[in-house]
Amino acid sequence: MDECREPLTILHTAAHPADSFDMAGGTLAHHIERGDRVTVVAFTHGARSHALTTLEAHRHGGQASSVEEVIGEKEAEVVRACGILGITDVRFLQLDDDLLMVKEEHIRAMARIIREVRPDVLITHSPYEMGGIPVAHRACCEISLLARSMAHGLMRDDPSPPHTIGEVFFVWQHGETTSLDYAVPRFPEILIDVTDVIEKKVRAMDCLTSQYYPGGLARKCMESMNGHGVQLCVPYSEAFFRYYPEVHRHLPVCEHNLRTASEPLEQTYRRLGTMIVPHIPYRPGVR
């Protein structure tokens, strides 16, 4: 990425509001810091599936907010969270989330956004999540890729000029403890070291009150989901894999791997043992 022209325009598509930052937020924060433009698009409003406090109220006969109220609450949570990471262009398609399907109207809506934003890079969900079953994340991926193809051509309902996205990256799924998530390889091709912004990411997760994340759960999830780079000597990282192969004149040697191979082991393991997330205090009301 560092060899590419700058500034880059990056578009990240997310099935649910929190997906706007929970899998790739640290990486997006890095790009914003270096002057790249970032837009995130949440496909569904999440009010029917991810507003857990409301779901509990309905389940147990308590006083529950309306779907319309929850939509506003969740969008406010995500805008606050993204703001902590420096992401200011946050868009909501507000599709219903009891079932996200691959429909032409959704593809066209996304294609219009692509032609408006004109991104160099698209980041979306993994096509292999849940073994390829078209659950919401998988559907978001398919809609995004089909919209990418549509935006490249002459759209019959949009006179704006075509746009071609140069690079596509998939976030590596967190996975669930089911056989489906082990039906496909789980090797992350790319790890982005987000150790320097992991506290921001935890603070962003603290904004998700409707999903019970503030406090211990945010820290547990970030330590486990972003702490998977231990074998590569990275304290906290986000994982991706490519859609296209890379093309180079020489082998794309990783500077991190070369540095790790040559540094003293004591230094490597001291760095690897860095633990930030468990020590971040939770301060309710402080963002």
Protein Blocks (a to p, Z undefined) as FASTA:
>chain_A
ZZpccddddddddfbfklmmmmmmmmmmmmmmnopacddddfbgolmmmmmmlmmmmmno
pacddfklmmmmmmmmmmmmmmmnopabdcdekiafkbccddfklmmmmmmmmmmnopab
dcdddfkgghhpacfklmmmmmmmmmmmmmmmccfkbcbdcdddfbdcddddebiadfkl
mmpccbdfbdcdfklmmmmmmmmmmmmmmnomgojlmmmmmmmmmmmmmmnopabacddd
dfbdcddfbdcddfklmmmmmmcfklmmmmmmpcfklmmccdehiZZ
